[in-house]
Amino acid sequence: MTDRHFDELATRFAEKIYGGAKGAIRLAVLQADLAETLPERPLRVLDIGAGLGHMSLWLAERGHQVTLTEPAEPMLNGARERFAAAGQDATFIQAPWQDLLGQLDQPYDLVICHAVLEWLAEPHSILPVLHQLCAPGGWLSLAFYNKDALIYRNLLKGHFRKLRKAEFAGEKQSLTPQMPLDPRELAAQLEANWQVESQSGVRVFHDYMPQPFQAKAELLDLLELELAYRRHPSFAGLGRYLHWICRPR
């Protein structure tokens, strides 16, 4: 298994993830968490695996100095176009995470790593790099595909054979990640170098709704209630993604 980049799937990614409620809920939760956490002063921000630049643009519009890194050229070009259309400046670097320490000479106040770990051949290998790139007293915004939610979804669908074989990776052209993460294993990997300060679930109920109910639901209602229940002790762990804000030890 190798790291997977979205060189050929940029358009599909944009339509599938950010063309509807899924992307809107993801952005709403991530932005709400960061808005509650970050100080009201300009920060140096590094967005690793920035994709089409949705999160980085939101931060740039709030006065932060943003650097986007992304290995897939079509994705990075999409981010450039998004920033240009919004009249915002940023630094764009086309590179995989393995090359970043050789190209970046100062740590950042905020490091963003959203929906990256689950596409890596060895997800935990990026964690020391994230720590080196985060300044003392800074923040890591870490969002990852939740293995628990994938198992629960398969249980609800009756995919018992798939579960018995522990076949969790998506197909080659699928947008289902190749390496969903066990939250307990990731927490153990983080413990030595990071303090997890907040935890939220992203899409804690939307993806489990029957299709007819999804189709009828108003987006504003979905956003309101996803935000309301994102940290509920019974529901947060059901999020299709989990968002953890961490501080370096």
N, C-alpha and C positions, 0 to 999 in steps of 0.2 A: 504494500500500500504506500502511496505517495501523497504529499500535500495536493489538494485540489484547488485549482484557480478557475475563475469564471470567464475565461477568455472568449468562449463560444456561447455563453448563456446570459450575457449581459441584458439583452432585450427581454428574454423570458423572465429573468430575475426581476427586472423592473416591473413587468406586468403582473407576475404571480405574487410577489411580496408586497410591492408598494402600489399596486393598482386597485386595492380594495381595503376592506376592514382590517385584514391581518397586519398590513404595514402601518396603518393609522394607529392601531392599538399599540403596536411595538414602539412607535415613536412617542406616543402619548405617555407610556409608562417610563421609558428611559428618560424623557425630558422632565417629567415630573420628579423623578428621583434626583436627577442632577440639579434641578432648580432648587430643591430643598437642601442640597448639600453644599453647593459651591458658594464661595464668598462673592460679594458684589465688587469685584475688582478684576481687571484683565488678567487672564492666565495664559501661559504657554501650553498649548494643547497638542498632543500627538494622537492621531487617529490611525491605528494599525488595522489594515484590511478595511479601509474606509468605504469600499464599494462605490456607490453612486454619490456619496457625500452628503446624505440627508442630515446626519447628526452633526457633522462638521459645519455645514452651512448654518444650522440653527445656532451653534456656538459662535461662529464668526459674526452673525447678525447681532449677537449680544456683546460684542466688543473684544472677544478673545482672539489671540493670535494662533492660527491653526495651521498645522502641518498634516497633510494627508499622505499616507503611504498605502499602496495597493499594487499587487503583483500583476493583475490583469489589465492590460492596456485599454480595452474597450470600457471597462468599468471606470478607470481613472479619467478617460476622456469624457465620459458622461458626467463625472464630478466636476471637471473643468467647465463644461458647458453650463452646468447648474449654477456654479459660482459666477460665471460671466453674466448669465441672465439676471442674477440677483445683484450684480454690481459689487461683489465682495472679493477681497483678495485672500490668497492662501498660498502656501508652499505645497507643491505636488511632487511626490517622489514615487516612481515606479520601481518597486523592489519587494521581494519577499521579506518576511520578518527576519530571516537568517542573516540578511545583509545590513540590517539597520544600525547595529552598533558600530560598524565601520563607516557609516555615512553621517551619523548624528553625534555631535561632540558635546552636547549639554543635555542634562535630564529635563523633564517636563513637569509642570505643575499637575497636569491631568493627562493620564494615558487612557485612551479608549481602546478596548479590544472587544468588539461586538460581533458575535456569530463568526468567529474565526477558529476557536479551538476545535470545534467539531469537524472541521474540514482538514485537519492536520493528521499526518500519519502517526505522529507521537505528540498528542496535545500538551502533555505536561512539560515538554522540552522548551516551550516558549516562556514558561513562568520566570526563570532566572533573568531572561532578557527584559521582560516587563519590569522586573524589580530594578534593574540597572537603569532603565529609561525613565523611571519615576523618581522625581526629586524627593529628598527627605521632607516629610510634612505634606506631600502631595496626595493625589488620589488615583486609584485605578478603577475604572468603570468596566466591569467584566460581565458580559452577557453570553450565555452559552445554551446550546440545545440540551434539553433536560431528558435524560434517559428514562427517568421515572414516568414522565408524561407520555413518552412513546410506548412504554410497556402498558400503561393504563389504557391508552387509545387502542392498542392491539387487543387487550382483554375485552374492551367494549365491542370490538368488531368480531370477536370470536376467532381471531387468528392464532389459535392455540399451537398449531404445528410450528409456526414461525417463532413463537415464544419459546417453545421447547428446544428449538435449534439455536436460540439466541441470535437470530438473523435480524440485526437492527440497522444495518447499513442500507442506504438508499441505492437505487439502481444507478448506472453510469450517467444517464442523462436526467436523473431525478434531482429535485431540489431538496430531497430529504438527506440530511447530512450523513456522511460515512462513518462518523465516530461520535454518537451521542454520549454525553458525559454523565457519570454517576456523581451526584452532588456530594455524597459523603467522601468518595475518593478524592474529588477535587478539593474539598475542604481540608482534608488531611495533607494534601500537597501544598496548600497555601499556608498552613498553620505556622511554619517556622519563620516566614518572612512577611506575612501580611496579617492584618487585623481586619476581619470582615465586619463593617460597621452597619450595613443595611442590606436586606435581602427582599426582593420583590419577584413575584411571578408575572410573566408576560403572557397574556391570553390564558387566564386561569379557568375560563369557562367557555369562551367563544368557540374554540375548536371542538368542543364536546357537544355543542348544540345540534339537534337534528337540522338537516338542511332546510326544511321549510321554515323553521323558526329563525335560522340565520338570515334567510332571504327577506323575512318580514321585519327584522329588527332594525330600528333606526340607529345610525352610526353614533349619534350623540348619546343615546342610551347605552350603547355598548361601551363607549369611552368612559362615561360617568361611572358605570358599575365595575368595569375592569379596574379603574383607578381605585375605587372604593374597596375592592376585595383583594388587591394585589399583594397585601401583606397580612391578610387574614391567616391565622395559624392553621386553619383547616384547609385552605384553598391555595395558598401561595405556592406550595410544593407541586401543585398540579399544572403550573404554568408551562406552556410548551417551551418557553425559554425562561431562564432564571437570570436576574440582574443583581449582581453583588457589587456594592461599592466598598472598596478596600483601601486601607492606609498602610504604607510600608512600616515595618518594625525597624 
